[in-house]
Amino acid sequence: MARMAQWERVTRETRIRASVELDGEGNSDVRTGIGFFDHMLVLLARHALIDLTVEAEGDLEVDAHHTVEDTGIVLGKLVGQALGDKAGILRYGYASIPMDEALATAAIDLSGRPYLRFDATFAYGRVGAFDTGLAEEFFRALTTQAGITLHLSCVNAGNDHHAIEALFKAFARALREAVEPDPRNPGVPSTKGVL
């Protein structure tokens, strides 16, 4: 059974159309109007081995906040839908990813309980047109909608591009592990019988 979902979310600030296939090959078609954010979503798909499409139109004349946050909302909703009842998955994922001087770690529990612990600081306020504070906003929106517990941190020696890229790659690799089928347990990975 294919683990995929698609959705369109329209507000007065944004219009986001997206699809996710968890058992993909890392293919992506991403257009948000924010170059650095597009780069992050493309590498998220590649390193998580999910197929991802995102077409976003937002009020970029204001700033990128609504577009980034709403994209996180949509992607979180899609991941949650694609996982279904979560039977037969590993549930947990962990990755530690270096990007030159930056080192990011991600620990994921697909528990159904949304929680984000984000521990990263940035030396500058922007990478291109991307406000560095939006990285946390994206992950908060995604984890809330998907029902993911995510601990995400980065030791950053000063290059914000590398730090944010390492965070996205660490999340991607941890997600890839957590959604993988568990050949030893076809049921829901919880003593409660439900996630």
N, C-alpha and C positions, 0 to 999 in steps of 0.2 A: 504494500500500500504506500503510495507516494506521500511523503511528508512535505507538503507545500501549502502555501496560502498566498492570497493576494487581497489587496484592499486599497480603497481610495478614501482619503480623509480630506474634507473641504471645510475650511473656516474662513472668516473674513480676512485672516492674515496669510493663510497658506492653502495650497492644494498639493497634496502628496499622493502619488500613485506608486505602488510598490508591490513586489512579489518576492517570495523567498522559497527556495527549495533546499531543504536541509541535506538531502542526499545528492548534492550537486558535484560539480567539478571545479568550483572556484570561479565560474564565469560571472561577469557583471556588466551591466549597462546602467551607469549612474550619471545623472545630470541634476545638480541642485543649484547651479549658478555660483557656487562657492568652491573655487578650484582646490584648495587644500582639503576641504571636507570631502569632495569627490575622491581625491587621492586616498583618504583614510577609509572610505567605504569600499573602494575597489580592493585595497589590500586586506580589509576585513573579510570580504568574500573569498579572496584567494587563499588566505591562511586558515580560514574556517572550513574551506572546501564546501561552501554553500553557493548556490546560484542566486544572484541578487539583481533585481532591477529597481531603480528609484528614479522617478521623475518628479521633481519638486519645483513649484513656483511659489515664491514667497515675497514678502514686502522687504526686499533687500535694500530699498531706498531708506528704510528705517535703520536696520542692521541685520545681521545674520541670525540673531537669536531665535526668532520664531521658526525659521526654516530648519535650523539644526535641532531644536527641541522637538518640533512636530515630526521630523523624520525619525527621531528616537522613539517617539510614541508609536508611530506606524510600524517600525521594525520590531519593536517589542511585542506589539499585538500580533504581528505575523508569526514571530517565533513561537509565541504561546499557542497560537492556533495550529501551526504545523506540528507541534509536539503532541497534540491531542491529549490522551490520558497519561502519557509518558511511560506506558508499559514498555519494558524491554530495553530501556536506555541505561547508560552507566550512571547518569544523574550528576556526578561530580566531575569537575575538570580543574586542572591546574597547569599554569605555564609561567616560566620565567624567561623573559626575552631581552637580550641586550641589543642596543642600537648605538654602537660606538660608546660614547661616555654615559649614556642613559641605560638604566636597567629597570625594566617593568615586570611586575608579577601580577597575576590574576588568579583568583580562586573562585570557582563558581559552584553553586548548588542550585539545581533546577527544582527547588523545594516548593514552589507556589507561594513563597513568602518573599515579597519584594523588600530588598534592603541593599543599599549601596554604601560601602565604606571606600571613600576616594581620598587617597593620601598622595598627592602630587602637588608640587609647587613649580611655578614657571618664572623664568628670569625676565621675560618681556611680556607685553600685553597682547601681542599679535604674531601670527605666522601668516604672512600674506594678508588676505582680507578676513582671516579667521581669528576671532577673539579667543585667546587660550582658555579663558574661563568656560567657554562653550563645550569643551571636552567633558567636563563634569556634568553639565546640563544634559548632554546627549546620553551619557551612560545612566543618569538618574531616570530619564524618561523611559529608556529602553528597559531597565530592570523593573521599574514599577509596572509597566504594561505586561511584561513577560512573566512576572512573578519569579524573578531570579534574585537570589542572594549573591552579591558580587563584592569581593574585596579586591580593590585595584590600587596599586601603588607604583611609584616610580622614584628612583634616585636619579636626580638630574644634575649634571655638572654645568648646565648653562645653555644647551642648545634645545630650544623648545620644540622645534620640528622633530628632532630625534626623540625627545621625551614623549610627545603625543603619539608619534608613530609606534614607538615601543608599547605604549598603553593599548592602542588598537590591536596590534599584533598579539600581545599577550592575551587580551580578551578573546580574540579570534581563535587562538590555539586552545584555550581553555574551553571555549564553547564547542569546538570541534570534538574534543574528548568527551564532554558531558552528554552530547546528543548521540554519541555512537551507540549502536546496538550492543547489548550485553549478551553474548552467546550462552552464558551460564544462567541467566535469569530473564525469562520472557515476561515476567510479571512486573507490576509496579514496584520500583525499588524503595519501598517504605514498609515498616512494620504496621503502619496504619492501613495499608492497602490502597491508599489514594494520595496523590500529590496535588 
